[in-house]
Amino acid sequence: MQTAFTNFFGKRAKYPRFKSRKSAEYTTSGFRFRDGKLTLAKMSEPLDIVWSRPLPAGAQPSTVTVSQDGAGRWFVSMLCDDPSVKPLSSNGDAVGIDVGLDHLLTLSTGEKIANPRHERRDRARLAKAQRELAKKAKGDGANRVKARRKVARVHARIADRRRDLLHKLTTRLVRENQTLVIEDLTVRNMVRNHTLARAISDASWSEFRSMLEYKATWWGRNVIAVDRFFPSSKLCSHCGALAGKMPLNVRTWTCASCGTAHDRDVNAARNLLAAGLAVTVCGAGVRPQRSSPGGQSAMKQKLLRREP
């Protein structure tokens, strides 16, 4: 409470609100967990829970949190130490990852992962539910509550599918590669573009990066974020020449210096990988470079030679 009011008077936050009644946290003395059954304080019978997965062998929960989301679903989460989460053996593999909208991810290996566009697939259903909600009388009437919950269920369906895909992708990438290089994007500024804001939000690049980073910490992997101003799309990954302006509708281009044909996203992923490896080897910063008289940027020459 002291922190909340300090932030409020410092004009860094709004006036503090009371904690929601839709969540409760229990410490060790407030619950009993035996034989896979959970009993909370002041309850005579254990809760009827459909577990998503069992607790790790030998793990004992220290905290239990019971919460309800906007769709009316109840969840129980347990905090415990997982002894099975240990650093993986180093394999030396590295991959550059370029995020996008046409393809959610493009890897430096040339692999492209399709963007399922979860929000677009349920957009008609969401719009219908929102229209029905807009027609209900304002207040806490039963019909409005029912309509609001229907909208929340559509949002929950979209979020669950998106999160499931991101978990699978990030787990696979972290397990297969020792070093993962991504671009340090400012998504908060990018969504100010009203033409692309909905698509960028649906792709959830920030959540992808967050998952990648904490899983890399778990399993002893390295995540390198390349400066957002590094011209990964306009830099030729073969000779290092820097192309001119390249609008988003240009998906393939040919280098004027060496004649190499590039797929925009694959080329960007390869440049990100090279830049990330250069940082790990020589500690150089990755900033936008000007073309040198010989047609190659000084940064690219350094990346190709792997100078210490």
C-alpha positions in Angstrom: 0.0 0.0 0.0 2.9 2.4 0.8 4.4 1.7 -2.6 1.1 2.2 -4.3 0.5 5.6 -2.7 4.1 6.7 -3.3 3.6 6.0 -7.0 0.3 7.8 -7.0 1.6 11.0 -5.3 4.6 10.8 -7.6 2.2 10.8 -10.5 3.5 7.5 -11.8 0.3 5.6 -11.3 -3.4 6.0 -10.7 -5.1 6.0 -7.3 -4.7 2.6 -5.7 -7.6 0.2 -6.0 -8.7 -2.6 -3.6 -7.6 -6.1 -4.5 -10.1 -8.0 -6.7 -12.3 -10.5 -5.0 -11.7 -12.8 -7.9 -8.4 -14.1 -6.6 -7.0 -15.4 -3.3 -3.6 -16.5 -2.3 -2.9 -19.2 0.3 0.4 -19.9 2.1 1.5 -23.2 3.5 -0.8 -23.0 6.6 -3.8 -22.2 4.5 -4.1 -25.4 2.4 -3.4 -29.1 2.4 -2.1 -31.0 -0.7 -2.1 -34.7 -0.4 -2.2 -37.5 -3.0 -2.9 -35.0 -5.7 -5.9 -33.5 -3.9 -6.1 -29.9 -2.7 -8.1 -28.8 0.3 -8.2 -25.1 1.2 -8.6 -23.6 4.6 -12.2 -23.9 6.1 -13.1 -26.6 3.6 -14.0 -30.1 4.6 -13.7 -31.7 1.2 -11.0 -31.3 -1.4 -11.6 -29.2 -4.5 -12.7 -31.0 -7.7 -9.9 -29.9 -10.0 -9.0 -31.0 -13.6 -5.2 -30.7 -13.4 -3.4 -29.6 -16.5 -0.3 -31.6 -15.4 1.0 -33.3 -12.2 3.5 -31.6 -10.0 7.1 -32.5 -10.5 8.2 -35.6 -8.5 9.2 -34.6 -5.0 8.0 -31.0 -5.3 5.9 -29.5 -2.5 3.8 -26.3 -3.2 4.6 -23.3 -1.1 1.8 -21.0 -2.3 -1.6 -21.7 -3.9 -3.4 -19.0 -5.8 -7.1 -19.4 -6.8 -8.3 -16.9 -9.4 -11.2 -16.3 -11.8 -10.7 -14.8 -15.3 -13.1 -12.6 -17.2 -14.7 -15.6 -18.9 -15.8 -17.0 -15.6 -13.3 -19.8 -15.5 -11.6 -20.7 -12.2 -7.9 -21.6 -12.0 -5.6 -22.9 -9.3 -1.9 -22.3 -9.7 0.8 -23.7 -7.4 4.2 -22.3 -6.7 7.0 -24.9 -6.2 10.6 -25.6 -7.1 11.0 -27.9 -10.1 14.2 -30.0 -9.7 13.9 -31.3 -13.3 14.6 -27.8 -14.8 18.3 -27.9 -15.3 20.6 -26.4 -17.9 20.8 -28.4 -21.1 24.0 -29.7 -22.6 25.6 -27.1 -24.9 25.3 -28.0 -28.6 26.9 -24.9 -30.1 24.0 -24.3 -32.5 22.8 -20.7 -33.2 19.8 -19.3 -35.0 18.7 -15.8 -36.1 15.0 -15.1 -35.6 13.1 -12.4 -37.6 9.5 -11.8 -36.5 6.9 -10.6 -39.0 3.2 -10.5 -40.0 3.0 -12.6 -43.2 5.1 -15.3 -41.3 5.2 -15.2 -37.6 8.8 -16.3 -37.5 11.5 -16.6 -40.1 14.7 -18.5 -39.1 18.2 -18.0 -40.5 18.0 -21.6 -41.6 15.4 -20.6 -44.2 12.5 -22.1 -42.3 9.3 -20.0 -42.1 6.6 -20.5 -39.5 3.1 -19.4 -40.6 1.2 -16.7 -38.7 -2.1 -18.3 -37.7 -3.8 -14.9 -37.1 -5.9 -16.2 -34.2 -7.8 -12.9 -33.7 -8.7 -12.6 -37.4 -10.1 -16.1 -37.4 -12.5 -15.2 -34.5 -13.1 -11.6 -35.5 -16.7 -12.2 -36.8 -17.6 -14.1 -33.6 -16.1 -11.4 -31.4 -17.8 -8.6 -33.3 -21.2 -10.3 -32.9 -20.7 -10.8 -29.2 -19.6 -7.1 -28.8 -22.7 -5.9 -30.7 -25.0 -7.9 -28.4 -23.2 -6.5 -25.4 -23.6 -2.9 -26.8 -27.4 -3.4 -27.0 -27.7 -4.3 -23.3 -28.8 -1.7 -20.8 -25.9 -0.1 -18.8 -25.4 -1.4 -15.2 -25.0 -4.8 -13.5 -28.1 -6.5 -14.9 -28.0 -10.2 -15.5 -28.4 -9.9 -19.3 -25.5 -7.5 -19.5 -23.3 -9.7 -17.3 -24.1 -12.6 -19.5 -23.3 -10.7 -22.7 -20.0 -9.4 -21.2 -19.0 -12.9 -20.2 -19.7 -14.1 -23.7 -17.3 -11.5 -25.1 -14.7 -12.5 -22.5 -15.0 -16.1 -23.6 -14.1 -15.2 -27.2 -11.1 -13.2 -26.0 -10.0 -16.1 -23.8 -10.3 -18.5 -26.7 -8.0 -16.3 -28.9 -5.5 -15.7 -26.1 -5.3 -19.4 -25.1 -4.6 -20.5 -28.7 -2.0 -17.8 -29.2 -0.2 -18.6 -25.9 -0.3 -22.4 -26.7 1.5 -21.8 -30.0 4.1 -19.4 -28.6 4.9 -21.9 -25.8 5.5 -24.7 -28.3 7.6 -22.6 -30.6 9.8 -21.1 -27.8 10.3 -24.4 -26.1 11.4 -26.0 -29.4 13.8 -23.1 -30.3 15.4 -23.0 -26.9 15.9 -26.8 -26.8 17.4 -26.9 -30.2 19.8 -23.9 -30.1 22.4 -22.7 -27.7 22.3 -19.1 -29.0 19.2 -17.3 -30.2 19.4 -13.8 -31.8 16.4 -11.6 -32.1 15.7 -8.0 -32.9 15.1 -5.5 -30.1 11.7 -4.1 -31.3 9.7 -1.4 -29.5 6.3 -2.9 -29.9 4.7 -0.2 -27.8 5.7 2.4 -30.5 4.9 0.1 -33.4 1.3 -0.3 -32.4 0.8 3.4 -32.8 0.6 2.6 -36.5 -3.2 2.2 -36.8 -3.0 0.3 -40.0 -0.9 -2.5 -38.5 -1.7 -2.2 -34.8 -4.3 -5.0 -34.7 -2.0 -7.4 -36.7 1.0 -6.6 -34.5 -1.0 -7.1 -31.3 -2.3 -10.4 -32.6 1.3 -11.6 -33.4 2.3 -10.9 -29.8 6.0 -10.3 -30.4 6.5 -9.1 -26.8 5.1 -12.3 -25.3 7.3 -14.3 -27.7 10.4 -12.5 -26.5 9.4 -12.8 -22.8 8.9 -16.6 -23.1 12.1 -17.0 -25.1 14.2 -15.2 -22.4 12.9 -16.9 -19.3 13.1 -20.4 -20.9 16.7 -19.6 -22.0 17.4 -18.7 -18.4 15.9 -22.0 -17.2 17.9 -24.2 -19.6 21.2 -22.3 -19.8 20.8 -20.8 -23.3 21.7 -17.3 -24.6 19.3 -14.8 -26.1 20.9 -11.8 -27.8 18.8 -8.8 -28.8 20.3 -6.8 -31.7 19.7 -3.0 -31.8 16.4 -2.1 -33.5 18.2 0.3 -35.8 20.4 -2.4 -37.3 19.4 -2.5 -41.1 18.9 -6.3 -41.2 16.4 -6.2 -44.1 18.5 -3.8 -46.3 21.9 -5.4 -45.7 23.0 -8.0 -48.2 23.9 -11.1 -46.2 26.3 -12.3 -49.0 28.5 -9.2 -49.7 27.4 -6.7 -47.1 26.2 -4.0 -49.5 23.5 -1.7 -48.0 20.5 -1.2 -50.2 18.4 2.0 -50.4 14.9 2.5 -49.2 12.9 -0.7 -48.9 9.1 -0.4 -48.1 7.3 -3.2 -46.4 5.6 -4.4 -49.7 9.0 -5.4 -51.1 9.4 -9.0 -50.1 12.2 -10.0 -52.4 15.1 -8.0 -53.8 18.4 -8.4 -55.7 21.7 -6.9 -54.4 23.0 -4.3 -56.9 26.6 -5.2 -55.9 26.8 -9.0 -56.1 23.5 -9.8 -57.8 22.3 -12.2 -55.1 18.6 -12.6 -54.9 17.2 -12.3 -51.4 14.1 -13.2 -49.6 13.6 -10.2 -47.3 12.8 -12.1 -44.1 15.4 -14.9 -44.5 18.0 -12.3 -45.3 17.1 -10.3 -42.2 17.3 -13.4 -40.0 20.8 -14.3 -41.4 22.0 -10.7 -40.8 20.6 -10.8 -37.2 22.5 -14.1 -36.6 25.8 -12.7 -37.9 25.4 -9.5 -35.9 24.6 -11.4 -32.7 27.6 -13.7 -33.2 29.8 -10.7 -33.7 28.6 -9.3 -30.4 29.4 -12.5 -28.5 32.9 -12.8 -30.1 34.2 -9.2 -30.1 31.7 -7.3 -28.0 30.9 -4.8 -30.8 27.7 -2.8 -30.7 25.2 -3.4 -33.5 24.2 0.0 -34.9 23.2 1.0 -38.4 26.1 1.4 -40.7 26.8 3.7 -43.7 27.9 2.1 -47.0 31.7 2.2 -47.5 33.2 3.2 -50.9 33.9 -0.4 -51.7 30.2 -1.2 -51.5 30.4 -3.1 -48.2 29.6 -1.6 -44.8 32.4 -1.6 -42.3 30.2 -3.6 -39.9 29.5 -6.2 -42.5 33.2 -6.6 -43.3 33.8 -7.2 -39.7 31.0 -9.8 -39.4 32.3 -11.7 -42.4 35.9 -11.9 -41.2 34.9 -12.5 -37.5 37.6 -10.2 -36.4 38.4 -10.4 -32.6 
